[in-house]
Amino acid sequence: MSFLRPRFKGERALIAGIAIDATGSGMYVPFNLIFFSHVTDLPLAQIGLVLTVTSLIALAALPLGGAAVDRFGALKVLIVLYLVRALGFALYPLAHNLPAFAVLALVTAAGTRAAPSTLQARFAELLSGTDRDRMQALSRSLGNAGLGGGTLIASLIIATAGDHGYVIAAWLNAGSFVVAALLATRTPASPHADRNRPSRKGGYRLVAKDPSFLLLALSNLSLAIGYTSLTILLPVFAIKWLHVPQGLIGSAFIVNTALCATLGVPVAALARRRFRTRIGMAQAGAGLFVLAFVGQIVLGTVRPENNALAMTVLLTCVVVATFGELVHSPAASTLAQAAAPAALRGRYLAAYQSSWALANALAPSVFTALVSQDGRLPWLVIAVTAVLGAFMLRLAERRLPADAVYFEPPAAKAEPAEAEAATG
């Protein structure tokens, strides 16, 4: 298969690192509060408060990480972030008091916050053109497959080892970060950071003065809120508004994960052949989001008493939204990479990643406030924000360079004199 053919020396090592990282994360992400409760022996209320506060404070790691990428190159920063998170998870089982847990939670949260934009910058350093689009789709598929695999592994370990399984999972996750860091060292070095010195004087002020990139970030914020609906809004909507049995809700996550893991690459490749521009592909993904969210509004209006019918419609909407992810995500992410100037790529992509972080921070309070009024209201809001996101993409298109917008930039039109000479 062409998407498995390496484009540069060390690409397989980079891909393997992404998969191993995701598998390790899958060992704790689905359990989260329960995971840390068993690992640290601290009360759930304290753990929840610490995780919330440290997650918000860790937002500061995004601009710092972006500046570090521009100064030292994405490879060095990526390796450091892998090792920081490895150290955090290795020490979690020893954090039996609140201050120690808070310090480790802050350090690992900072590493987690800064990692995605650093990885995006790494892709941009190593790849160009449609190879970036291919890597975006592949990394998303591997990430979902890894999360699913990690969850299965952790479940088996916990079933076999009991509560000790959580500690084993913590150490295995730490080991996964170490392996990912070692694999990263087998990839090419980042371009020399000295080339960035003249541009660093502008810092984030230059990002703030780039209206086209700000439109991309705002568009992504509008759509990223919809991405969170599967994990935050849908369970509450299904249980509290539709009165679907709790045991059936897990099927939505299984469907989403399975589709993302198996169809991410072929769907993205098919969409690239269908659309001339990344803007068009991203807008198509936004359109699928709108269709899925409107479907949930209709379902929430009818509210069928038959659980089988309600779950069938709900899962259909989940499938449509998942295809929206598969179409929108690789196009939008590569668009941000290509639109970012090379000398300030770290800062630009950190600013872009902040749209994801802000959406994840806002979604719980926004969704819970709206769903308490009417179960259909949050779906209406994210349908409207998806439309606004697509509109902002269209506005940004006019200001972005052609090599960012087009998969294959159109050939420059011949000057009139040249055209006349050619026809003469």
Solvent accessible surface area in square Angstrom, and as a share of the most:
residue,aa,sasa,rsa
1,M,172,0.77
2,S,69,0.44
3,F,54,0.22
4,L,101,0.50
5,R,138,0.50
6,P,51,0.32
7,R,78,0.28
8,F,32,0.13
9,K,182,0.77
10,G,18,0.17
11,E,2,0.01
12,R,159,0.58
13,A,9,0.07
14,L,7,0.03
15,I,32,0.16
16,A,37,0.28
17,G,4,0.04
18,I,14,0.07
19,A,27,0.21
20,I,55,0.28
21,D,25,0.13
22,A,13,0.10
23,T,35,0.20
24,G,1,0.01
25,S,20,0.13
26,G,0,0.00
27,M,14,0.06
28,Y,35,0.13
29,V,70,0.40
30,P,73,0.46
31,F,45,0.19
32,N,67,0.35
33,L,77,0.38
34,I,88,0.45
35,F,1,0.00
36,F,7,0.03
37,S,29,0.18
38,H,65,0.29
39,V,2,0.01
40,T,0,0.00
41,D,108,0.56
42,L,18,0.09
43,P,74,0.47
44,L,94,0.47
45,A,84,0.65
46,Q,71,0.31
47,I,0,0.00
48,G,22,0.21
49,L,118,0.59
50,V,16,0.09
51,L,38,0.19
52,T,79,0.46
53,V,66,0.38
54,T,9,0.05
55,S,35,0.22
56,L,92,0.46
57,I,96,0.49
58,A,3,0.02
59,L,52,0.26
60,A,57,0.44
61,A,13,0.10
62,L,4,0.02
63,P,57,0.36
64,L,129,0.64
65,G,10,0.10
66,G,1,0.01
67,A,30,0.23
68,A,27,0.21
69,V,9,0.05
70,D,3,0.02
71,R,84,0.31
72,F,108,0.45
73,G,4,0.04
74,A,0,0.00
75,L,19,0.09
76,K,127,0.54
77,V,14,0.08
78,L,3,0.01
79,I,33,0.17
80,V,84,0.48
81,L,19,0.09
82,Y,8,0.03
83,L,85,0.42
84,V,42,0.24
85,R,15,0.06
86,A,6,0.05
87,L,108,0.54
88,G,1,0.01
89,F,7,0.03
90,A,37,0.29
91,L,65,0.32
92,Y,2,0.01
93,P,10,0.06
94,L,124,0.62
95,A,2,0.01
96,H,101,0.45
97,N,81,0.41
98,L,69,0.34
99,P,95,0.60
100,A,35,0.27
101,F,0,0.00
102,A,32,0.24
103,V,93,0.53
104,L,23,0.11
105,A,2,0.02
106,L,63,0.31
107,V,59,0.34
108,T,8,0.05
109,A,21,0.16
110,A,30,0.23
111,G,2,0.02
112,T,63,0.37
113,R,41,0.15
114,A,4,0.03
115,A,9,0.07
116,P,52,0.33
117,S,6,0.04
118,T,0,0.00
119,L,31,0.15
120,Q,37,0.16
121,A,1,0.01
122,R,1,0.00
123,F,0,0.00
124,A,4,0.03
125,E,35,0.16
126,L,31,0.15
127,L,11,0.06
128,S,76,0.49
129,G,39,0.37
130,T,47,0.27
131,D,38,0.19
132,R,29,0.10
133,D,2,0.01
134,R,9,0.03
135,M,0,0.00
136,Q,11,0.05
137,A,4,0.03
138,L,11,0.06
139,S,15,0.10
140,R,65,0.24
141,S,8,0.05
142,L,40,0.20
143,G,16,0.16
144,N,22,0.11
145,A,49,0.38
146,G,6,0.05
147,L,67,0.34
148,G,31,0.30
149,G,28,0.27
150,G,0,0.00
151,T,39,0.23
152,L,110,0.55
153,I,66,0.34
154,A,0,0.00
155,S,45,0.29
156,L,108,0.54
157,I,31,0.16
158,I,33,0.17
159,A,86,0.67
160,T,122,0.71
161,A,35,0.27
162,G,34,0.33
163,D,89,0.46
164,H,138,0.62
165,G,0,0.00
166,Y,18,0.07
167,V,33,0.19
168,I,69,0.35
169,A,0,0.00
170,A,0,0.00
171,W,130,0.46
172,L,79,0.40
173,N,0,0.00
174,A,7,0.06
175,G,32,0.31
176,S,11,0.07
177,F,3,0.01
178,V,62,0.36
179,V,63,0.36
180,A,1,0.01
181,A,4,0.03
182,L,111,0.55
183,L,27,0.13
184,A,4,0.03
185,T,78,0.46
186,R,170,0.62
187,T,10,0.06
188,P,50,0.31
189,A,84,0.65
190,S,21,0.14
191,P,60,0.38
192,H,129,0.58
193,A,14,0.11
194,D,58,0.30
195,R,102,0.37
196,N,4,0.02
197,R,122,0.45
198,P,98,0.62
199,S,35,0.23
200,R,56,0.21
201,K,167,0.71
202,G,15,0.14
203,G,12,0.12
204,Y,73,0.28
205,R,155,0.57
206,L,75,0.37
207,V,5,0.03
208,A,65,0.50
209,K,152,0.64
210,D,32,0.17
211,P,68,0.43
212,S,11,0.07
213,F,1,0.01
214,L,69,0.34
215,L,31,0.15
216,L,5,0.03
217,A,15,0.11
218,L,91,0.45
219,S,2,0.01
220,N,3,0.02
221,L,35,0.17
222,S,16,0.10
223,L,2,0.01
224,A,0,0.00
225,I,28,0.14
226,G,5,0.05
227,Y,27,0.10
228,T,10,0.06
229,S,8,0.05
230,L,26,0.13
231,T,87,0.51
232,I,48,0.24
233,L,1,0.00
234,L,3,0.02
235,P,27,0.17
236,V,50,0.29
237,F,0,0.00
238,A,0,0.00
239,I,47,0.24
240,K,142,0.60
241,W,47,0.16
242,L,11,0.05
243,H,125,0.56
244,V,3,0.02
245,P,63,0.39
246,Q,132,0.59
247,G,76,0.73
248,L,76,0.38
249,I,9,0.04
250,G,35,0.33
251,S,39,0.25
252,A,0,0.00
253,F,65,0.27
254,I,123,0.63
255,V,41,0.23
256,N,14,0.07
257,T,39,0.23
258,A,50,0.39
259,L,35,0.17
260,C,0,0.00
261,A,27,0.21
262,T,94,0.55
263,L,60,0.30
264,G,3,0.03
265,V,11,0.06
266,P,66,0.41
267,V,22,0.13
268,A,0,0.00
269,A,23,0.18
270,L,109,0.54
271,A,8,0.06
272,R,45,0.17
273,R,182,0.66
274,R,169,0.62
275,F,54,0.22
276,R,168,0.61
277,T,17,0.10
278,R,2,0.01
279,I,0,0.00
280,G,16,0.15
281,M,1,0.01
282,A,0,0.00
283,Q,37,0.16
284,A,32,0.25
285,G,0,0.00
286,A,1,0.01
287,G,40,0.39
288,L,54,0.27
289,F,4,0.02
290,V,35,0.20
291,L,111,0.55
292,A,2,0.02
293,F,3,0.01
294,V,66,0.38
295,G,19,0.18
296,Q,4,0.02
297,I,37,0.19
298,V,86,0.49
299,L,5,0.03
300,G,0,0.00
301,T,78,0.45
302,V,103,0.59
303,R,93,0.34
304,P,21,0.13
305,E,170,0.76
306,N,89,0.46
307,N,60,0.31
308,A,73,0.57
309,L,94,0.47
310,A,1,0.00
311,M,17,0.07
312,T,83,0.48
313,V,51,0.29
314,L,0,0.00
315,L,43,0.22
316,T,76,0.44
317,C,9,0.06
318,V,6,0.03
319,V,48,0.28
320,V,35,0.20
321,A,19,0.15
322,T,1,0.00
323,F,60,0.25
324,G,0,0.00
325,E,16,0.07
326,L,2,0.01
327,V,13,0.07
328,H,2,0.01
329,S,11,0.07
330,P,4,0.02
331,A,0,0.00
332,A,7,0.05
333,S,16,0.10
334,T,0,0.00
335,L,1,0.00
336,A,1,0.00
337,Q,1,0.00
338,A,23,0.18
339,A,16,0.12
340,A,6,0.05
341,P,62,0.39
342,A,50,0.39
343,A,23,0.18
344,L,6,0.03
345,R,27,0.10
346,G,3,0.03
347,R,21,0.08
348,Y,8,0.03
349,L,4,0.02
350,A,2,0.02
351,A,26,0.20
352,Y,16,0.06
353,Q,29,0.13
354,S,48,0.31
355,S,7,0.04
356,W,49,0.17
357,A,3,0.03
358,L,78,0.39
359,A,1,0.00
360,N,72,0.37
361,A,36,0.28
362,L,72,0.36
363,A,1,0.00
364,P,57,0.36
365,S,70,0.45
366,V,52,0.30
367,F,3,0.01
368,T,74,0.43
369,A,60,0.47
370,L,35,0.18
371,V,21,0.12
372,S,83,0.54
373,Q,141,0.63
374,D,34,0.18
375,G,0,0.00
376,R,78,0.28
377,L,60,0.30
378,P,0,0.00
379,W,5,0.02
380,L,92,0.46
381,V,51,0.30
382,I,1,0.00
383,A,6,0.05
384,V,76,0.44
385,T,25,0.14
386,A,1,0.01
387,V,81,0.46
388,L,89,0.44
389,G,0,0.00
390,A,20,0.15
391,F,114,0.48
392,M,33,0.15
393,L,4,0.02
394,R,102,0.37
395,L,54,0.27
396,A,0,0.00
397,E,37,0.17
398,R,188,0.69
399,R,145,0.53
400,L,17,0.09
401,P,69,0.43
402,A,51,0.40
403,D,90,0.47
404,A,0,0.00
405,V,4,0.02
406,Y,48,0.18
407,F,14,0.06
408,E,128,0.57
409,P,68,0.43
410,P,68,0.43
411,A,97,0.75
412,A,101,0.79
413,K,192,0.81
414,A,66,0.51
415,E,107,0.48
416,P,106,0.67
417,A,75,0.58
418,E,103,0.46
419,A,43,0.34
420,E,127,0.57
421,A,79,0.61
422,A,89,0.69
423,T,119,0.69
424,G,100,0.96
